[in-house]
C-alpha cells in the first residue's frame, strides 16, 4: 500500500514518544519520517523530507505552531496541517483555520481521535491524487468547458492576428470578458516524470492547463490558461502593474504545487507587462525568450524576462522559428549548437535555389538579428564584426556559401562568448552588491531576502537562484554565517552580555540566539567564551 509521510513536531519528548508508539502508522497508510522539538527545526526538516502531513503543537520555543504553519503554507502548499494544543482557546482555532489547517485537536491527545483524523486525511490525499491522475476525466472536462472557438480566440490574440479595434467585439461574441488593467503573458513548459509517463504530451499539457486555471489565486489579478503550441500560456490581467512581483511569487507557488499534484516539473517564462490585450503578442514573445534561460536554472523556476534581459527595447522579435533558434543558440547554447544552427540556415538556401536578390535579403535578416542581440547585450559592435562594419553584408564579398558560412559561424561564436562574459560579470556585480548590503545590515532583525531584493530591484525567486549559484550558500545560511562570525568575535574580544550580543547580531530573542549559536559552533555562547579565555 502506498504511504504518505508524516512529520511530528512537539517540544515535549514524552508526547512525541507516546504518539509515535501508540499509532500504527503503516496500517493507516502513513510513515512517520521525522520528529522535531520546535518550529525552527521542523521548518528545516520539512524542507528536507517534504512531508505530506505535519502534526504540530501550538506552544513551542523559538517558533510556535501557528508561525510554522504560516511558513509551510508557502513552502509546502500541498501538505495537510494538523495542530494540537492544551489551551482551549477559540482564537487559536480561528487563526489555525485561517491558515488552511485541516484539523485542530485539543490535548491531552488520545490515540482513537488521532487515528480518526489520520483516516480522514488519508481519504482526502487519496482523492486528490486520484483526481489529478484521472486524465480521462480531465479530457471530458476540456470538451465540456473550453469550446474550440474560445481557445482559438486566445491563441490568435497571443499571435497578434486580431485587429485591436475588433478584440472586444470578438470577446463579447464568445462571452468572454477582457477587463481593464495591465496585462502580461506567461509560457509554461513541463518536464516528464523521471520514470516516464503512459500519457501523451498533449494530455499532460492539458492537465497542466486545467491545474493552473483551478489553482491560480492572487488578489487583484485574473488569469486564463490555454493550450498554446506545444506548451501552456497564461494570460494575466492585473489591476495595478505593481502586482507584478507578487504575481511572480504566486506562479512560483504553483510550480511547487504542480510537483505534488501532477508529479511534473514546471518551468514558466514571464513577459513584460503591457497596457492592453492587443499588445499581448509582444509580452508572450518575451515570455518565450525568458523560457530559453531555463537551462541555467535548477528545479522549478519562474523566469521573468525583465530580470534576465532588463533592456529588451532593441531585441529582435522572435516570431520566426529560425530566428528563435539562432537567438537561443547564441545566447545560451554550446559552440556545437551555434554551428548546427548556422549550418541549418545555410542549407535552407542551398536547397531552395532562390534567386540572388532573395538570398541577399535572407542573409541581411540574419545580420539584423545578430546586431540586435549585440545591442541588447551591451556588446561593442566592432568586438564582433571588426572595425568599420556598416551593418550590411553583401553575398558578392564571398566566393561561396561555404566561405560565408565559415564567416557567419565565426561572428556567432564571438558574440556567444561576449554575451556569456557579460552575463557572468552582471551576476558577479549583483552578488557583490548583495554582500555589501548584508555587511551593513546583518545586525538588523528586519534584514531578509524581501528587503534586500527591494533594494536591488530584483524578484526574490531570481535573486535566490543567482545568489546560491554564485556563493554556494542560500541567503539564510549566508546571513547566519555573518551573524555567527560577528557574535564569536564579540564573545572573544569583549565582555558584553550575551543578550546584548544577540541584539547586535540581529536576534531579538536571546534564547534563539543561543540555540542558533550552539547549532553553528557546537557549544553555547558561555562555553565558547570560557574556552577562548583559557
N, C-alpha and C positions, 0 to 999 in steps of 0.2 A: 504494500500500500504506500502511495506517495505521501510523504510527511511534510509538514510546514514547520519552519524553525521558530523558536521562542527565545527571547532574551528576558531574564528576570532581574529586576532592579529593586533593592531594598537595603537600607542601611543597617538592618538588624540581621545578623548572621543566622540566628535561630529561626527566624521567619523564612529566610531563603532556604535553609536546610529542610524545614518542615514541608514547605510547598514542593520542593524538589523530590522529597521522599514519598509523600502521600499521593502524588498524582501519577497514574500510569500513563505516561505521555504517549508511548507508541500505540497503545490501544485506542487512544483518542485521535491518532493521526498527526501527532506533533513530536518534535525533537527539541529538548532543552539544550540549546547550543552554547549558552553563556550566561554568566551572572555578574552583577556589578553592585557595589555598595553605595554609589552616589551617582547623580545625574551626569557629572563631568566624565567619569569613567564610562558610563553607559553610552554616552554620545560617541566616544572613541570606538567602543566595541561595536556599536550599531553600524558605523562606517565600514568596519572590517567584515562583520558577519552578515549584514544585510538581512536581518530577521523579518519574518512575515508577521509576527506578533510580538509586542512589547508589553510586559506586565510590570507596572511601576508603582511604587509608593508615592504619596504626595509630599510628606515631610522628610527631606534629606539634606545633608550639608552640601555646601558649595553650589549645587544646582538642584532645585526641587523638581518634583514630578511634572508640574504644570509647565515650567520652563523647558524641561526636557521634551515634553510633548510638542511644544511650540517649535523647537528646532527640528524634531523628527517629521513634522508635517511638511517641511521643506526638503529635507534630505532623503526621507523615505515616505513619499506621499501615498504609496500603496499599502503600507503596514497598518495592521489593526492595533489600536492602542487601548489598554485596559488599565485603569488607575484604581488603587485602593488606599483607604485612609482610616485612621482611628478617630477622626473628627467628623461628627455628623453635622456637616456644615453645608447648607444649601448653596452658599456662594462658591465653594469648591466645585460642587457638582455642576453648577451653571457654567463656570469657566471651562471645565473639562469638556462638557458637551459642545460649547462654542468652539473648541479647538478640534472638533471632529473625533473625540474619544468615543470608542464603541461601547464600553461598559464602565460603570463606576461601582466598586464593591466596598462595603463597609467592613472594617476589622472588628472583631477577630475573623479571619478568613477560614471558612470550613471547606473541606475537600469537595463535598457534593455540589456546593454552589459554584465553586471554581470550575469543576468538571462540566457543569451545565453551560457555563459561559463559553468554555472552550469548544463544546459541541456546537454551539450556535455559531461561533466564529468559523469553525471548520466548514459548516454548511455555506456560509457567506463566501468564504475563499474558494470553495469548490464551484459555487455558482458563477462567480466572476471569471474563473479560469475557463469554465465550460463555455460561457457565453462568448468569450473572446476567441476561443478556438473553433467556434461553430461557423465556418466560412459559408456554409450553405445558407444559414440564417442571415449573414451579412449580405450575401448576394440577393436574397429576396428583399431585404430592406432597401437595397440600392434600387431595385426595379420599382419599388413602391414609392420611394420618397424623392428620387432625383431623376426627373424626366430628362430625356436626351437634349431637348431644346434648351433647358436651363444650363446644362453642362456646356453645351456648345456656345451659349452666350458668354459665359465666363471665360472660356478658352479664347474666343475671338477678342474679348476685351483685353486680356493679357497680351495678345499678339498685336494689339493696336489696329485691328481691322474694322472697328466700328467708329464711324464719324462721331465727333464729340457732340454734335447737336442732335444725334439720334440715340444716344446712350440711355437717357432717362425714359424716352418713349418705348424703346425695346424692353427695358427693365419692367416697366409697367405692364406691357403686353404679356410678359411671363410671370406677372405677380411677384416681382422681386423688388425689394427696397434697397436703394443705394443712398444712405444718409449723408448729410453734410459733415465735413471734417477732414482731417489729414489721413491719407491712405498710404499703405505700404504693402509690399508683397514678400512672402517667404516661399522658398522652394525646399521641399523636404524629400530626402532620399533615405532608403532603408537598406541595411546590410542583412543578408540572410543569416539565420541562426547558425552557430558553429557546426551543428550536426546536419545542416541542410534542412529542406522542407519539402513535403509532398505537394505543397500548393505552388501554383504558378506565380510568376512575377505580378501579373495583373491582379490576382486575388489578394496577394499580400499588400499591394498598394491600395487596394480597395479597403482593406481592414484598417490601414493607416489613415486613410481619408476619413472614415467614419469615426475612428478613435479621436482624431484631432477635433472634429466637429463637435463631438459629445463632451470632451473633457476641457476644452478651452473655457477659461473663466477669468476675466480681468475687468474690473470696473472701468467704465468709460471707453471700452473697446468692443467692437463687434467683428466677428471673424466668419469667413466662409471658406471651407476646404473643398477642393475639386481635384479630380484626376487631371494631370497636365503632362502631356507627352508620356515619358516613362517614369514620372515622379508624381508628387502631390504638390499643389500650390495652395497657399493660404492667403486670401485677400483680407486685409485688416483695416478697419476704419477706426481712427482714434479721435475722440472729441477734442483732444489737445495734443500737439506734437511733443509736449513734454512727457507724454506717457511712453515714449519710445523705449527707454531703458527698462522701465517696469515691464513692458511688453517682451523684451528680450529675456528677462527673468522668468516670465510665465512660459515662454517657449522652452527654456531650459528645464523647467519643471516637467513639461510634457515629454521631453526626451527621457528624463529619468523614469517617469511613469510608464512610458512606452516599453521600456525594457521589462518591467514587471508584468504588464498586461499582455503584451504581444510577443515577448521574447525576441524583440528586434532592437538593433542599434540604429537610432535615428540621428541624422545629421541635417541641420537646417541652415540655409543661407538666407539672409535678410537684406532687402534692398533699401535704398534711400527713400525717405518719405516724399510724397507728392501731394499736391493740393486738390486733386480731383480724380475720379475713377478713370477718366480718359487718359491720364498720364501713367497708369499702372504698368503699361508695357515697358516704360523706362525703368521703373522700380524692379520689375521681375528680371530684367537684364542684369541689374546689379546683384540681385539675389543669386542668379545662376553663376555669376562671376565669383561671388563670395563662396559658393559651394565648391569651387575649384580648389580652395585653400584647405579643404578637409584633410589632404594628405599630410599637412603639417601639424594636425591636431590628433589627440588621442581620445578614444571613447566617444561618449555622447557630447556633441558640441552644437552651439548656436553661433554662427559666424556672421557678424554684421559688416557689410561692405564698408561702412564708414570707419570701422576700426582698422581693417587690413589695407584699405586703399582710401585714405582720408580725402584726397583730391582726385575726383574722377571726372572733372569737367572736360578734360582733353582725351578721355579714354574712348576707344573705338566701340561703337555699338555692336554687340556680339549676336547679331541676328542670323548670320550665315554660319553654317556648320564648319566650313573650312577656316573661317576667321576665328571662331571659338577654339578650334583645335590648335591653331598656331599660337594664339594668345596664352592658352593654358600650358603648352609645352615650353614656351619661352619664359613664362613667369615661374612655373613650378615644376616643370618636367626635368628629366635627365638629359644628358648630352645626346644619348641614343634616341630619345623621344623627339628631340629637335630635328635630328637627321631624318627620322622617319616621316615627320610631318612635312618637311620641305620636299623630300623625295615624292611624297604623295601629291603635293601641289604641282610639282614639275611634271609628273607623269600624267596629270589631268590634261595638260597642254599637249604633251606628246601624243596622247591617244585621241584627242579631239580634232587635231589637224585644223585648228582655227586660222583664219587669215592673220597676217602680221599685225594690223592695227588692233584687232581684238585681243591678241596676246599681249600687246603693249599695255592696254588698259588693265588687263588682268594683273600683270606684274606691278603696275603702278598702285593698284589697290593693296597688294601685299606690302609695298613700301610704306603706304599711308598707314596701314595697321601698325607697322613697326615704329614709325615716327610718333604715333600717338602713345604707344607703350613707353617710349623713351621719355616723352614729356610728362606723362602721368607718374612715372617712376623717379623723376628728378635726375635723370642721367643726362650728361652732356652729349649733344648730337655728334660732335667730332670724335668722341670716345668710341663711337660705334661705326660711323661711316668715314671717319678721317676728315682732315681739314678741307674746306672749300666745297662741302657737299651742298647741292642746291635743292635736294628733295625730289629730284627726277632721275629715273634710271631708264636709259634707252637700250632696247634689245640690240641695237647695232654696235653698242660698246663691247659686246661679247661675241666670240667666234662660234659658240654653240650653246645649246641649252645646258649641256653638261658643265661648261665653264660658268654659266650664270648660276647654276645650282650650287656649285662649289663656293662662289662668292656670297650667295644668299645664306647658305649654311654658316659660313664664317661670321657674317653680320649677326645672325640669330644667336650664335654661340657666345659672342662677345656681349650682346645685350643680356643674355641669360645670366652670365657671370656678374655683370654690373648690377642687375636687379637683385640678385642674391646677396651681394655685398651691401647694397642699400638696406635691404630688409634686415640683415644681421646688425648693421650699425644702428638702425632705428630701434630694434629690440633692446640692444645694449643701453642706449640712451634712456629709454623708458624705465628699465630696471634700475639704472643708476639714480634717476630722479626719485624713484620709489624708495631706494635705500637712504638717500639724503633726507627725504621726508620722515622716514621712520627713525633715523638717528636723532632728529629733532623732536619728535612727538611720541616716542615709545613710552615715555613716562606718564602720558595721559591715559586715563582709563577709557576715554572716548575714542581712542585710536582703533579703527577697524578697517576692513577692506572697503566698505562703502565710502567712508570718509576719504580714504586715500584715492579711490577711483574718481570721486567727485573733484578732488584736487588735480588729478591727471587728465580729467575729461575722457575717461575710458569706461567701457562696460566692465562690471566685476567678472563676468564669465571670461572675456578675452584676457583681461589682466591676470587672472589667476592661472590660466594656462601658460601665458607668456612668462610669468614670474617663476612658476615651477620648472619650466623648461630651461630657463637661463640660470637659476640658482641651485636647482636640485632640491629645493625645500618648498613646502607650502607656505602661504602667507602667515598662518598661525604659528607654524614651527619657527619661522624666521624671527617673528616678533618675540616669541617666548625665549629664544636663544639670546636676543639682545637684552631683554629684561633680566635674564638669569646671569649673564655676564656682568651687568652693572650691579646687580644685587650682591654677587660674590665679591666684587671689588669693594663695595661699601662695607660688607661684613669684615673683610680682611683689613681695610685701611682706616675705618672709623669706629667709633663707639656708639653710633646711632642705635636706637631701639629698633627691634625687628619691625614693629608696626609702622615706624617712620620710613624705614627702608622699603616696606611694601608700598606705601603711598608714593615714594619717589620712583618706583619702577612700574607704576600703572595698575596696582592691585588695591582695590578699596577694602577687601576682606583679608585681614592678616592671616586668618586660618587657611584660606585658599592659597594665599601666597606661600605659606609654609608647606602646604600639600604639593604645589607645583615644584617648589624648590627641592623637596625630597625626591620627587619623581625624576627630576633632572639630574641631581648630583648624587642621589643615593643616601644622603644624610639630611637631618633637619638643619635649619639655619644656625641654631645654637651650637650644635655639634660641629658644623662646618667652621664656625668662628673659633671654637675651642681648639679644634685640630690645627688651625692655622697659627694659633698663638703658642703652640708647643714647640 
